[in-house]
Amino acid sequence: MKNIKNLTYCALFVALITAGAFIKVPVPVVPFTLQLLFTMLAGLLLGAKLGGITVSIYVLMGLIGFPVFTEGGGLGYIFNTSFGYLIGFAVGAYVTGLIANKKPAPSYKRLLVANFVGLAIVYAFGTVYLYLISNLYLGRAISAWTVLLYGFFLAVPGDIVLCFLAANLAKRLIPIMQRDFHLYKGLKG
């Protein structure tokens, strides 16, 4: 029964991340979606292992052709300049879950720190990939400053807000999920 519950949570978060890719907040210059919110919540609520697996399943679904990314899907998406952020989402969810779930009832501060570390990972993967794919494969010479401007500075303010939102949501949802898990264990044994 626990495996069914885990599969259900993973499927729910894959669906939320997919929906988050298409919920676009209109801001100038850089597209802003809610993918990061749901990838952080996957790590915070499901833990490192399940959170990382869930986001990886989302990325694999997109790579095999399901149109779950903001601009579709398919194996060719690895040549998209934003693909590094998707890799960062999976690694970030894992690390966020690892930090947040060191204690059974993480504090708001721990959740927020976990989110900011995850955010740093997402941007590290995203900006490095953007720079490399643009300069080495696409043949579009782009400076490191331009990558930082468009791939980080213009995009990060909204994602910082999402870090706070995810920590608030997780602080309220973790006790509910833990209570649900303990209730299940009590019914089983």
C-alpha positions in Angstrom: 0.0 0.0 0.0 2.9 2.4 0.7 4.2 1.8 -2.8 0.8 2.7 -4.2 0.7 5.9 -2.2 4.3 6.8 -3.4 3.3 6.2 -7.0 0.2 8.3 -6.5 2.3 11.2 -5.1 4.9 10.9 -7.8 2.2 10.9 -10.5 0.5 13.9 -8.9 3.7 15.9 -8.9 4.6 15.0 -12.5 1.2 16.3 -13.4 1.7 19.5 -11.3 5.1 20.1 -12.8 3.6 19.6 -16.3 0.8 22.1 -15.5 3.4 24.5 -14.0 5.2 24.5 -17.3 2.1 26.0 -18.9 1.1 28.4 -16.2 2.9 31.4 -17.4 3.1 34.6 -15.5 3.5 37.6 -17.9 6.7 39.4 -17.1 8.9 41.3 -19.6 11.9 39.7 -21.3 12.1 36.3 -19.5 9.3 33.7 -19.5 8.2 32.9 -15.9 6.4 29.6 -15.1 5.5 27.7 -12.0 7.7 24.6 -12.7 10.2 25.6 -10.1 7.5 25.8 -7.4 6.3 22.2 -8.1 9.8 20.8 -8.4 10.8 22.3 -5.0 7.6 21.0 -3.4 8.4 17.6 -4.8 11.7 17.6 -3.0 10.3 19.1 0.2 7.2 16.9 0.5 8.4 13.6 -1.1 11.9 13.7 0.1 15.2 13.5 -1.8 14.8 10.1 -3.5 11.2 10.3 -4.5 11.4 14.0 -5.3 14.4 13.5 -7.5 12.9 10.5 -9.2 9.6 12.4 -9.8 11.3 15.3 -11.5 13.5 12.9 -13.5 10.4 11.1 -14.7 9.0 14.4 -15.8 12.2 15.2 -17.8 12.2 11.7 -19.3 8.6 12.0 -20.4 9.5 15.2 -22.2 12.5 13.7 -23.9 10.5 10.7 -25.2 8.1 13.1 -26.9 5.3 14.0 -24.5 4.8 17.8 -24.9 5.3 18.5 -21.2 8.0 21.2 -21.5 7.2 24.9 -22.1 8.0 24.5 -25.8 6.9 20.9 -26.4 9.0 17.8 -26.0 11.2 15.3 -27.8 14.8 14.2 -27.8 15.8 17.3 -29.7 14.9 19.4 -26.6 18.4 18.7 -25.3 19.6 21.3 -27.8 17.2 23.9 -26.4 19.0 26.6 -24.5 16.7 26.0 -21.5 17.4 22.3 -21.1 20.0 22.8 -18.4 17.3 24.2 -16.1 15.4 21.0 -16.5 18.4 19.0 -15.4 18.8 21.5 -12.6 15.2 20.9 -11.5 15.9 17.1 -11.0 19.1 17.7 -9.1 17.7 20.6 -7.2 14.6 18.6 -6.1 16.9 15.8 -4.8 19.1 18.2 -2.8 16.1 20.3 -1.6 14.6 17.1 -0.2 17.9 16.0 1.3 18.3 19.2 3.2 14.7 19.7 4.2 14.1 16.2 5.5 17.1 15.7 7.7 14.6 16.3 10.5 11.0 14.8 10.6 9.5 18.3 11.3 11.7 20.8 9.5 11.5 24.4 10.5 10.4 27.1 8.1 14.1 28.3 8.1 15.3 24.8 7.1 12.7 24.6 4.3 13.7 28.0 3.0 17.4 27.2 3.1 16.7 24.0 1.2 14.8 25.9 -1.4 17.5 28.5 -1.9 20.2 25.8 -2.3 17.9 24.0 -4.8 17.4 27.3 -6.6 21.2 27.9 -6.8 21.6 24.4 -8.3 18.9 25.0 -10.9 20.5 28.3 -12.0 24.0 26.8 -12.0 22.9 24.0 -14.3 20.8 26.3 -16.4 23.2 29.1 -17.0 26.2 26.9 -17.6 24.2 24.8 -20.1 22.8 28.0 -21.8 26.3 29.3 -22.2 27.8 26.0 -23.5 25.0 25.0 -25.9 24.8 28.5 -27.3 28.6 28.9 -27.9 29.7 25.3 -28.6 26.7 23.8 -30.5 24.4 26.5 -31.8 27.2 28.7 -32.9 25.6 31.8 -31.3 28.4 33.6 -29.6 27.0 34.8 -26.3 29.0 36.3 -23.5 29.0 35.1 -19.9 27.5 38.5 -18.9 24.6 38.1 -21.3 23.9 34.6 -20.0 23.9 35.9 -16.4 21.7 38.8 -17.3 19.0 36.9 -19.2 19.5 33.5 -17.6 19.8 34.6 -14.0 19.4 38.3 -13.0 16.1 38.9 -14.9 14.6 35.6 -13.9 15.6 35.0 -10.3 13.4 37.6 -8.5 10.3 35.7 -9.3 11.9 32.4 -8.3 12.9 33.8 -5.0 9.2 34.6 -4.4 8.5 30.9 -5.3 11.1 29.8 -2.7 9.1 31.6 0.0 5.8 30.3 -1.3 7.1 26.7 -1.4 8.4 26.9 2.1 5.1 28.2 3.4 3.1 25.5 1.6 5.5 22.7 2.7 5.4 23.9 6.4 1.6 23.4 6.3 1.5 20.3 4.2 4.3 18.2 5.8 2.4 17.6 9.0 -0.7 16.5 7.0 1.3 14.1 4.9 3.1 12.7 8.0 -0.1 12.3 9.8 -1.6 10.5 6.8 1.4 8.2 6.7 1.2 7.4 10.4 -2.5 6.8 10.1 -1.8 4.3 7.3 0.9 2.5 9.4 -1.6 2.3 12.3 -4.3 0.8 10.1 -1.9 -1.7 8.7 -0.4 -3.0 11.9 
